[in-house]
Amino acid sequence: MGLLPDEAKVLPPPGIVNRNSVWFGLCGWATAMLHNSLNRRPALKAGVHRQALFITVGWFIGYHLTKFENYKYATLDRDMSEYIRLHPEEFPEKALKTFAEIVEPFHPIR
């Protein structure tokens, strides 16, 4: 089962490049830079393999966090839609208005 239940498998997968993946990938890279700096090594040149590993781990965590986020929002939307369907008296249909009925008449002052 893992982090997500089986009903989350019907959701479309998020894109490979999403905000959480990019953010956590950059945080992983910054962690590698900080580790190099604290150990008095050249920040960009030392441990490039570790930088790539931290970026990859951060990207992986961000991707799966986005999947979890999408699942949570989908369940919330499903529950709200079901509530609206079961209680139509609390959500009456509003009368449609034209744009001219909403906007006040314009009278320029010159």
Summary of the structure (lengths in Angstrom):
residues: 110
radius of gyration: 24.9
end to end distance: 70.6
largest distance: 71.6
contacts: 229
relative contact order: 0.14
helix: 65%
strand: 0%
